[in-house]
């Protein structure tokens, strides 16, 4: 397990200034999922009121000292701006691609911080002032496109994930959270440091403070006359209960199940097949991929055919597509 550290008020304040752009946050589960062993992220609630707590200096202190692990949202919905841009890569040869990105950023006089991760790394660009998420994404996606680097959202299963992942988020939206740097990853049981600085909280924060920050004027010069590659423009997520035009035969599982909750990148709900057998009393056996609800899985082992049959909509084998693993 990671060593016990103490976070000084100065370190906490610096962390808040650099990384926190809004007071909503997620938290990594302390207990692994019983079926797959993963530590999912969730939005915490206060026990007595059920309301969402705001991110405070005390929350940051606990994160840095290893008591909890938080996820940070990039975009502030009131401004559509972010304080940082991060690139998450966890595939084969991911570090080579991040180093290539870091080198070409340096040629633009953009300094970046490379953070270790469980299976690859995270490359962070810190901003002199909050900048429009859409313009930050244009710069990074265009650079990746010119370097020929794989980026998720370009029809690839593996590739770099760019945070913020959206050009803008709507009122009441959150986007996708990124694990807060310098905390303890619950699955790995260790803390991941930034390269180029000593392995203490003070040395790490001093390094990040010294790092040259990207300005709005520089960003505007970099993206002048450039549009984000069309393949990387995220499609709008439409609520499951919205009236949408779709083929009459198309099955949408979210139209046929009850209450769902968000766990990591999935919706979690009671499995209809398990329910028919008198199981799944905790209502969390069925995981549905949020970004594409066509893909779902029962962690207790019910097949897709069993789930559809339990809902009264059996699969027509000739039209069924291969199933994708829920992350």
C-alpha positions in Angstrom: 0.0 0.0 0.0 1.1 3.6 -0.6 3.1 5.3 2.1 1.4 7.7 4.5 2.1 11.4 3.7 1.0 14.7 5.2 -0.2 17.5 2.9 0.6 21.0 4.2 -1.9 23.8 3.8 0.4 25.4 1.2 0.4 22.2 -0.9 -3.4 21.9 -0.6 -3.9 25.5 -1.7 -1.6 25.1 -4.7 -3.4 22.0 -5.7 -6.8 23.7 -5.5 -5.5 26.6 -7.6 -4.0 24.4 -10.3 -6.4 21.6 -10.7 -9.9 22.4 -9.4 -12.2 24.2 -11.8 -15.5 23.4 -10.2 -16.6 22.0 -6.8 -18.3 18.8 -8.1 -16.2 15.7 -8.0 -16.2 11.9 -8.0 -14.6 9.4 -5.6 -13.1 6.0 -6.3 -14.7 3.1 -4.5 -12.6 1.7 -1.7 -14.0 -1.8 -2.3 -13.5 -3.6 -5.6 -16.5 -4.8 -7.6 -17.2 -8.4 -6.6 -17.3 -9.6 -10.2 -14.5 -7.9 -11.9 -12.3 -6.4 -9.1 -12.5 -2.9 -10.5 -12.7 0.2 -8.3 -15.4 2.3 -9.9 -15.9 6.0 -9.5 -19.1 7.5 -8.2 -20.5 10.9 -7.1 -20.6 10.9 -3.3 -23.7 11.9 -1.3 -24.1 13.1 2.3 -25.6 10.3 4.4 -28.1 12.4 6.3 -29.4 14.6 3.5 -28.6 12.8 0.3 -27.2 16.0 -1.2 -23.9 16.2 -3.1 -21.0 17.5 -1.1 -18.8 20.2 -2.6 -15.1 19.8 -3.1 -13.2 21.5 -0.3 -9.6 21.9 0.9 -10.3 19.1 3.4 -11.4 16.8 0.5 -8.1 17.6 -1.3 -6.1 17.0 1.9 -7.6 13.6 2.3 -7.0 12.8 -1.4 -3.3 13.8 -1.2 -2.8 11.9 2.1 -4.3 8.8 0.6 -7.5 8.5 2.7 -9.7 8.8 -0.5 -9.2 9.1 -4.2 -11.1 11.8 -6.1 -11.8 12.5 -9.8 -11.8 16.0 -11.1 -14.1 17.5 -13.8 -12.3 19.5 -16.5 -15.1 21.8 -17.7 -16.9 24.5 -15.6 -20.4 24.6 -17.2 -20.9 28.3 -16.3 -18.0 29.3 -18.5 -17.3 26.2 -20.7 -13.6 26.7 -19.8 -11.0 24.4 -18.2 -7.9 24.9 -16.1 -6.0 22.0 -17.6 -5.9 19.6 -20.5 -4.9 16.0 -19.9 -4.2 13.1 -22.3 -4.7 9.6 -20.8 -3.0 6.7 -22.6 -3.1 3.1 -21.3 -2.5 0.9 -24.3 0.6 -0.9 -25.8 3.4 1.7 -26.5 1.3 4.4 -24.9 4.2 6.0 -23.2 6.1 6.3 -26.5 3.1 8.2 -28.0 2.9 10.5 -24.9 6.6 11.3 -25.2 6.1 12.1 -28.8 3.3 14.5 -27.9 5.4 16.0 -25.2 8.3 16.6 -27.6 6.1 18.3 -30.2 4.4 20.4 -27.5 7.8 21.5 -26.3 8.6 22.6 -29.9 5.5 25.0 -29.6 7.0 26.2 -26.3 4.2 24.4 -24.4 5.5 22.7 -21.3 3.7 19.5 -20.1 3.9 17.2 -17.1 4.0 13.5 -17.6 2.4 11.5 -14.8 2.9 7.7 -14.3 -0.2 5.6 -14.4 -1.2 2.0 -13.8 -0.9 0.9 -17.5 0.6 3.9 -19.2 0.6 7.6 -18.4 -1.2 10.9 -18.3 0.2 14.0 -19.9 -1.0 17.3 -18.4 -1.0 20.8 -19.9 -1.6 23.5 -17.3 -3.2 26.8 -18.3 -2.4 30.3 -17.3 -6.1 31.1 -17.1 -9.2 29.0 -17.8 -9.5 28.5 -21.5 -12.4 27.4 -23.7 -12.6 23.6 -23.7 -13.5 23.6 -27.4 -10.4 25.5 -28.4 -8.1 23.3 -26.2 -9.6 20.2 -27.9 -8.9 21.7 -31.4 -5.2 22.1 -30.5 -4.7 18.6 -29.1 -6.7 16.8 -31.7 -5.1 18.6 -34.5 -1.6 17.8 -33.1 -2.5 14.1 -32.6 -3.9 14.0 -36.1 -0.7 15.5 -37.6 1.5 13.0 -35.6 -0.7 10.0 -36.6 -1.4 9.1 -33.0 -4.5 6.9 -32.2 -7.2 8.9 -30.4 -10.4 7.3 -28.9 -13.4 8.7 -30.7 -11.8 8.2 -34.1 -13.4 4.8 -34.5 -10.6 3.1 -32.5 -11.0 0.8 -29.5 -7.6 1.9 -28.1 -6.0 5.3 -28.2 -5.4 8.5 -26.3 -8.3 9.9 -24.4 -8.3 13.7 -24.4 -9.8 15.5 -21.4 -12.0 17.5 -21.6 -13.8 15.0 -23.7 -16.5 17.4 -24.8 -16.4 20.8 -26.5 -19.1 22.0 -24.0 -21.5 20.6 -21.5 -25.1 21.5 -20.9 -26.7 23.0 -17.7 -26.6 20.4 -15.0 -24.0 18.3 -16.9 -20.6 17.1 -15.7 -18.7 15.6 -18.6 -16.1 13.0 -17.7 -13.9 13.1 -14.6 -10.2 12.5 -14.5 -8.4 10.9 -11.6 -6.9 13.7 -9.5 -3.1 13.6 -9.7 -1.0 12.5 -6.7 -3.7 10.5 -5.1 -3.6 6.7 -4.4 -5.1 4.5 -7.1 -7.2 2.0 -5.2 -6.8 -0.8 -7.7 -3.0 -0.4 -7.9 -2.6 0.4 -4.2 0.0 3.0 -4.9 0.6 6.7 -5.7 1.7 7.8 -9.2 4.2 10.6 -9.4 5.0 13.2 -12.1 8.4 12.6 -13.9 11.0 15.3 -13.3 10.4 15.9 -9.6 11.2 14.3 -6.3 8.7 11.9 -4.7 7.3 14.2 -2.1 4.2 16.3 -2.3 6.2 19.4 -1.8 8.6 18.6 -4.6 5.8 17.6 -6.9 3.8 20.8 -6.3 6.9 23.0 -6.6 7.5 21.4 -10.0 4.0 22.0 -11.2 4.1 25.6 -10.0 7.3 26.2 -12.0 5.9 24.6 -15.1 5.2 27.2 -17.8 1.4 27.7 -18.4 -0.2 27.9 -21.8 -1.8 31.3 -22.4 -5.0 32.2 -24.3 -3.1 34.2 -26.9 -0.7 31.3 -27.6 -3.6 28.9 -28.0 -5.4 31.2 -30.4 -2.3 31.4 -32.5 -1.9 27.6 -32.6 -5.5 27.0 -33.7 -5.9 29.9 -36.1 -7.7 28.6 -39.2 -7.9 25.0 -37.8 -11.1 23.0 -37.1 -11.2 19.9 -35.0 -11.0 16.8 -37.2 -14.6 15.7 -37.9 -14.0 12.1 -36.7 -13.2 13.5 -33.2 -16.3 15.6 -32.7 -18.3 13.8 -29.9 -21.8 12.9 -30.7 -24.5 14.4 -28.5 -25.8 12.1 -25.9 -29.6 12.0 -26.0 -31.5 11.0 -22.8 -33.1 7.6 -23.0 -36.6 9.0 -22.4 -36.3 11.7 -25.1 -38.5 11.4 -28.2 -36.1 10.5 -31.0 -36.5 9.2 -34.5 -35.2 5.7 -34.8 -36.1 2.5 -36.6 -39.3 1.0 -35.2 -37.6 -2.3 -34.7 -34.6 -1.0 -32.8 -34.4 -2.2 -29.2 -33.3 0.2 -26.5 -32.7 -1.5 -23.1 -33.0 1.7 -21.2 -36.6 2.0 -22.4 -37.4 -1.3 -20.6 -35.7 -1.4 -17.3 -36.4 0.5 -14.1 -34.2 2.8 -12.0 -30.5 3.1 -13.0 -27.5 4.7 -11.3 -24.2 5.8 -12.7 -21.1 3.8 -11.7 -17.9 4.8 -13.6 -18.7 4.7 -17.3 -21.7 2.5 -17.0 -25.3 2.6 -15.9 -26.1 -0.1 -13.3 -29.5 -1.6 -12.8 -31.3 -4.7 -11.7 -30.9 -7.6 -14.2 -34.4 -8.6 -15.4 -33.3 -12.2 -15.8 -31.9 -12.4 -12.3 -35.0 -10.7 -11.0 -37.2 -13.4 -12.5 -35.1 -16.0 -10.7 -35.4 -14.1 -7.4 -31.9 -12.8 -7.4 -30.1 -9.4 -7.6 -31.6 -7.9 -4.6 -29.0 -5.1 -4.6 -30.1 -4.1 -8.1 -26.6 -3.9 -9.6 -26.0 -7.0 -11.7 -26.7 -5.3 -15.0 -24.1 -2.9 -16.4 -25.0 -0.8 -19.5 -22.4 1.2 -21.3 -23.3 4.9 -21.0 -21.7 6.0 -24.3 -23.6 3.3 -26.3 -26.5 1.5 -24.4 -26.6 -1.2 -27.1 -23.8 -2.9 -25.1 -24.8 -4.4 -21.7 -23.8 -7.3 -19.5 -25.0 -9.2 -16.5 -22.2 -9.7 -14.0 -24.0 -12.8 -12.6 -23.7 -14.5 -15.9 -27.1 -14.1 -17.6 -26.7 -14.0 -21.3 -28.1 -11.3 -23.5 -30.7 -13.7 -24.8 -31.9 -14.4 -21.3 -32.1 -10.7 -20.5 -34.1 -9.9 -23.6 -36.4 -12.8 -23.1 -37.1 -11.7 -19.5 -38.1 -8.3 -20.9 -40.5 -9.9 -23.4 -38.3 -8.8 -26.4 -36.5 -12.0 -27.5 -33.5 -11.5 -29.8 -34.0 -12.2 -33.5 -30.7 -14.0 -34.1 -30.3 -12.8 -37.7 -30.2 -9.2 -36.7 -28.2 -9.3 -33.5 -24.8 -7.7 -33.3 -21.7 -9.0 -31.5 -21.6 -8.0 -27.8 -19.0 -5.6 -26.5 -17.4 -5.9 -23.1 -18.6 -3.3 -20.7 -15.8 -1.4 -19.1 
